[in-house]
Amino acid sequence: MAMRIGVVDVGSNTIRLLLAQAEGRELVPLGKERVRLALGAEIERTGRVSDVSIAAAAKAVGKLCSLARRGGAESLDVFLTAPGRQSENADQLLEALTRAASHSVRVLSTEEEGRLAYAGAVATADVPLPGAIAVCDVGGASTEIAVGDPGSEPRWVESVDLGSVRLTERIDGVGDARVEATKAFAGVLPPSVDAALAVGGSARAARRLVGSWLGEPELAEAMRLVATKPGQAISRRYGVHRTRVKILPAGLVLLAEVQQRLGVPLHVCDGGIREGAVLATVAVLAA
């Protein structure tokens, strides 16, 4: 039986709504909305989310939950990713969001985040998937890698507390960003894979610049473009939002670091953590 499910995802760079109709493992997006609010940058600078940003996040979550309900959502899942784990005043943020949503709000663990991204990527992949695949999700404040077989749960999940927003705030210059990324991923040794999928805003922005397959040459070309062209030109020509353009070099550094460790090109998918959350809700309701 088909169900309408709403997912509100409070991330480090954007708060997003996905409203989808789902039946079994099949889902059809019915509506998507987003509010850009760089919580991760504030957490990196000060260690916490300001009262002003908490109020803005609460307003956005309230609005998106209302849109989901008006769109006929029969079930709603509202969650925080890295801001709920990394902010000193995460409890205050969580309380404000719960009031605004008129619904429970949960904080995803890094393990949950990786597993949901994996499920959403596999479900929406538009290329054949071999026996062993990886899913990479470069977010604003953390990066998750999950490895498994397409028909099952991932057997290996790893998370690094570094994303495009945090790296942008922390480091000035691509060279230093590469050094920081290499240091952060030093202990990450993923199992061997035959193919890899990439999800998240950095991957989708890179796709606009160089296409869906992100190997070493494509990522180098994307970096060349953002290094040699003004941000306004990148935004205008490739349709990348100006706030994304600012953090895209750091996102490309992280994607390149992951791609190098996996040893295969990354194929960019439309689905990810929110699609995975829809499928998880379907599974729970069907149990």
Backbone hydrogen bonds, N-H to C=O, Kabsch-Sander energy under -0.5 kcal/mol:
donor,donor_aa,acceptor,acceptor_aa,energy
3,M,22,A,-2.5
5,I,3,M,-0.6
5,I,20,A,-3.1
6,G,75,S,-2.8
7,V,18,L,-2.5
8,V,77,D,-2.8
9,D,7,V,-0.5
9,D,16,R,-2.8
10,V,8,V,-0.6
10,V,79,F,-3.0
11,G,9,D,-0.9
11,G,14,T,-2.0
15,I,35,V,-2.9
16,R,9,D,-2.4
16,R,14,T,-0.5
17,L,33,E,-2.9
18,L,7,V,-2.4
19,L,31,G,-2.9
20,A,5,I,-2.6
20,A,18,L,-0.5
21,Q,28,V,-2.7
22,A,3,M,-3.0
22,A,20,A,-0.5
23,E,26,E,-2.8
26,E,23,E,-2.1
28,V,21,Q,-2.8
30,L,19,L,-3.4
31,G,19,L,-1.8
33,E,17,L,-1.7
35,V,15,I,-2.6
37,L,13,N,-1.4
37,L,35,V,-0.5
39,L,37,L,-2.3
40,G,12,S,-2.9
41,A,12,S,-0.5
42,E,38,A,-1.3
43,I,39,L,-2.2
44,E,40,G,-2.3
45,R,41,A,-1.9
46,T,42,E,-2.8
47,G,42,E,-0.6
47,G,43,I,-1.9
48,R,42,E,-0.6
54,I,50,S,-2.4
55,A,51,D,-2.3
56,A,52,V,-2.1
57,A,53,S,-2.7
58,A,54,I,-2.5
59,K,55,A,-2.3
60,A,56,A,-2.2
61,V,57,A,-2.7
62,G,58,A,-2.6
63,K,59,K,-2.1
64,L,60,A,-2.6
65,C,61,V,-2.5
66,S,62,G,-1.9
67,L,63,K,-2.1
68,A,64,L,-2.1
69,R,65,C,-2.3
70,R,66,S,-2.6
71,G,67,L,-1.7
72,G,69,R,-1.6
73,A,68,A,-2.3
74,E,4,R,-3.0
75,S,4,R,-1.1
77,D,6,G,-2.3
79,F,8,V,-2.5
80,L,106,R,-2.8
81,T,10,V,-2.2
84,G,81,T,-1.4
85,R,81,T,-0.6
85,R,82,A,-1.4
86,Q,82,A,-2.7
87,S,83,P,-1.4
88,E,47,G,-2.8
90,A,87,S,-1.3
93,L,89,N,-1.9
94,L,90,A,-3.0
95,E,91,D,-2.3
96,A,92,Q,-2.0
97,L,93,L,-2.3
98,T,94,L,-2.2
99,R,95,E,-2.0
100,A,96,A,-2.2
101,A,97,L,-2.5
102,S,98,T,-1.3
103,H,98,T,-1.2
106,R,78,V,-2.1
108,L,80,L,-2.8
108,L,106,R,-0.6
113,E,109,S,-2.5
114,G,110,T,-2.4
115,R,111,E,-2.3
116,L,112,E,-2.8
117,A,113,E,-2.2
118,Y,114,G,-2.1
119,A,115,R,-2.4
120,G,116,L,-2.6
121,A,117,A,-2.4
122,V,118,Y,-2.6
123,A,119,A,-2.1
124,T,120,G,-1.2
125,A,121,A,-1.0
125,A,122,V,-0.5
133,I,131,G,-0.5
133,I,148,G,-2.9
134,A,195,A,-1.7
135,V,146,A,-2.7
136,C,197,L,-2.9
137,D,144,E,-2.8
138,V,136,C,-0.5
138,V,199,V,-1.0
139,G,137,D,-0.9
139,G,142,S,-2.4
143,T,160,V,-2.5
144,E,137,D,-2.1
145,I,158,E,-2.7
146,A,135,V,-2.3
147,V,156,W,-2.9
148,G,133,I,-2.4
152,S,149,D,-2.1
155,R,147,V,-2.0
156,W,147,V,-1.6
158,E,145,I,-2.7
160,V,143,T,-2.5
162,L,160,V,-2.6
164,S,139,G,-2.4
165,V,140,G,-1.2
166,R,140,G,-2.1
167,L,163,G,-2.5
168,T,164,S,-1.7
169,E,165,V,-2.2
170,R,166,R,-2.0
171,I,167,L,-2.3
173,G,171,I,-0.6
177,A,173,G,-1.9
178,R,174,V,-2.4
179,V,175,G,-1.7
180,E,176,D,-2.4
181,A,177,A,-2.6
182,T,178,R,-2.5
183,K,179,V,-2.1
184,A,180,E,-2.4
185,F,181,A,-2.1
186,A,183,K,-1.0
188,V,185,F,-2.0
189,L,187,G,-0.7
194,D,132,A,-2.9
195,A,132,A,-1.3
196,A,265,P,-0.7
197,L,134,A,-3.1
198,A,267,H,-2.5
199,V,136,C,-2.7
202,S,138,V,-0.7
204,R,200,G,-2.2
205,A,201,G,-2.2
206,A,202,S,-2.4
207,R,203,A,-2.0
208,R,204,R,-1.3
209,L,205,A,-1.0
209,L,206,A,-0.5
210,V,206,A,-2.5
211,G,207,R,-2.1
214,L,212,S,-0.6
214,L,266,L,-3.5
215,G,213,W,-0.8
219,L,215,G,-2.4
220,A,216,E,-2.0
221,E,217,P,-2.2
222,A,218,E,-2.5
223,M,219,L,-2.2
224,R,220,A,-2.2
225,L,221,E,-2.3
226,V,222,A,-2.1
227,A,223,M,-1.8
228,T,224,R,-1.6
229,K,225,L,-1.8
234,I,230,P,-2.0
235,S,231,G,-2.5
236,R,232,Q,-2.5
237,R,233,A,-2.9
238,Y,234,I,-2.1
239,G,235,S,-1.1
240,V,234,I,-0.7
241,H,239,G,-0.5
244,R,241,H,-0.7
245,V,241,H,-2.3
246,K,242,R,-1.4
247,I,243,T,-0.8
248,L,244,R,-1.0
248,L,245,V,-0.6
251,G,247,I,-2.0
252,L,248,L,-2.8
253,V,249,P,-2.1
254,L,250,A,-2.1
255,L,251,G,-2.4
256,A,252,L,-2.6
257,E,253,V,-2.0
258,V,254,L,-2.4
259,Q,255,L,-2.9
260,Q,256,A,-2.3
261,R,257,E,-1.7
262,L,258,V,-2.3
263,G,259,Q,-2.3
264,V,259,Q,-0.5
266,L,214,L,-2.2
267,H,196,A,-2.4
268,V,212,S,-2.6
268,V,266,L,-0.6
269,C,198,A,-2.6
276,G,272,G,-2.5
277,A,273,I,-2.0
278,V,274,R,-2.0
279,L,275,E,-2.1
280,A,276,G,-2.2
281,T,277,A,-2.2
282,V,278,V,-2.2
283,A,279,L,-2.2
284,V,280,A,-2.2
285,L,281,T,-2.6
286,A,282,V,-1.8
287,A,283,A,-1.0
287,A,284,V,-0.6
